[in-house]
Amino acid sequence: MNPVLQLDSIVKRFGSRTILDTVSMTVNAGEIVCFVGPSGTGKSTLLRCVNGLEQIQGGQISFEGTAVLPRSIGAVRKRVGMIFQHFNLYPHLTALQNVMLAPMVVHKEAKKTVEERARALFEKVRLSHRINAYPSQLSGGEQQRVAIARALCAQPHLLMFDEPTSALDPETVGDVLGVMRDLAKEGRTMLVVTHEIRFAADVGTRMVFMDQGKIVEDGDPRAMIAAPKTERARQFLSSIHG
Amino acid sequence: MTVDWLAYAPLILRAAGITLWLSWLGMLVGAVGGTGIALLRLSRWRILRLLALVYTEFWRSVPILIVMFFCYFGVPLVLGIDISPFTAATVALALHASSTMSEVVRAGIQSVGRGQWEAAQAAGLTPIQTMRYVIAPQAIRVVLPPSVGVFITTLKESSLASIIGYIELTKTGLLIRDSTDGGFIPLLALAVIYFLINYAISLGGGALERRFHIGRRLDTVGAMA
């Protein structure tokens, strides 16, 4: 086993509220970990602690053997891609420019190299025809696929998806999930916060059920969906199954 | 007695140029200084935020004329260095413009959603790179329209420099009025010239806005998140 990410008893508080309560877990290369659970249980916060968008108050995170600290965060962010619920594309740049910005500015790569890779990525997310569109001219599903291409163009070792389909129209969810399935097949390491249980079952190699800042259950997605070990997970999974 | 008003045209034009130069300088220094103050206002250190707030509140509350008087009469008395009317006027205009511009720039930066900062930082951009490539290009759309207004205000306020004896457009007009029959024609001419200059600035601002595509709908979801 080749650990990419290790969380060791991490604690995250907002004021007096504890969001993550001594959470520990190890993610190995190639794992596709789907985080599920009720809203406000710290799933998104957990991702945001990994790339330093939130500071932790206790415990330690290490990414590829390096402790994630304020002074090492730049190096970590270079190797971790993040996809947000609301896409957060840069509205003043075209789709292509959005994808090329970080590799050029952060990774200092030559424009030509980056552009070649970016064009290939647009093909991969099936948006080659929208390469020069501005985000405002794209649908939600298209924007999210550009955001995925943007994360991929920096050649990350870990991809984090924070509710990537929650802000989408139902008919565009499938396109985004389709791209994510393709990425999973490439053997990428992915952390996915999602309410798409079917996606978790089909694509996830591991499912983590969180509640009230703690990991309640952690295991094989299909096994967990079929027979949750805890009452809390059983209730939640049956509620979202409908 | 008839006056050959046209004979004064070169004088007036030159004076208009001086007024434009004085105001432009005041505005430029004010915009640069105001941007600095805006960044302090958004600093994570409370003491810097407080200092910037005091600066803004102070300079926008004190009349420009008083600042000009202070620079022109007060500084030589206290520090023993001579200040030219031009310097005094420029400093006073710049201080005032910077206090207004700091609020304009702050509003511009704050108009860019938190999601933009997060996307840029998550991608590894440093705070300075984030400002340069992501925040500033979006903030400029919000900053530009009111900045044109600040420039016009600065230009009008530059007429106060006439009171400390700086011979800009207003002072020139008043001198012409004194040396002719004291009629209202020079005053009318001043009003028209100020209007023309400011209207030209307005048009120029409009052209700049179109260049930056201000008014074009931004990606609302991405910009708000």
Chai-1 contact restraints between the chains, C-beta under 6 A:
chainA,res_idxA,chainB,res_idxB,connection_type,confidence,min_distance_angstrom,max_distance_angstrom,comment,restraint_id
A,N51,B,A122,contact,1.0,0.0,6.0,A-B,restraint_1
A,L53,B,E118,contact,1.0,0.0,6.0,A-B,restraint_2
A,R77,B,G124,contact,1.0,0.0,6.0,A-B,restraint_3
A,K78,B,G124,contact,1.0,0.0,6.0,A-B,restraint_4
A,M82,B,A122,contact,1.0,0.0,6.0,A-B,restraint_5
A,H86,B,G115,contact,1.0,0.0,6.0,A-B,restraint_6
A,H86,B,V221,contact,1.0,0.0,6.0,A-B,restraint_7
A,H86,B,A225,contact,1.0,0.0,6.0,A-B,restraint_8
A,F87,B,G222,contact,1.0,0.0,6.0,A-B,restraint_9
A,N88,B,G115,contact,1.0,0.0,6.0,A-B,restraint_10
A,N88,B,A119,contact,1.0,0.0,6.0,A-B,restraint_11
A,N88,B,G222,contact,1.0,0.0,6.0,A-B,restraint_12
A,N88,B,A225,contact,1.0,0.0,6.0,A-B,restraint_13
A,L89,B,G222,contact,1.0,0.0,6.0,A-B,restraint_14
A,Y90,B,V134,contact,1.0,0.0,6.0,A-B,restraint_15
A,P91,B,L218,contact,1.0,0.0,6.0,A-B,restraint_16
A,P91,B,D219,contact,1.0,0.0,6.0,A-B,restraint_17
A,P91,B,G222,contact,1.0,0.0,6.0,A-B,restraint_18
A,P91,B,A223,contact,1.0,0.0,6.0,A-B,restraint_19
A,H92,B,P137,contact,1.0,0.0,6.0,A-B,restraint_20
A,H92,B,Q138,contact,1.0,0.0,6.0,A-B,restraint_21
A,A102,B,A123,contact,1.0,0.0,6.0,A-B,restraint_22
A,V105,B,Q129,contact,1.0,0.0,6.0,A-B,restraint_23
A,V106,B,G124,contact,1.0,0.0,6.0,A-B,restraint_24
A,V106,B,L125,contact,1.0,0.0,6.0,A-B,restraint_25
A,P135,B,D219,contact,1.0,0.0,6.0,A-B,restraint_26
A,P135,B,G222,contact,1.0,0.0,6.0,A-B,restraint_27
A,S136,B,R217,contact,1.0,0.0,6.0,A-B,restraint_28
A,S136,B,D219,contact,1.0,0.0,6.0,A-B,restraint_29
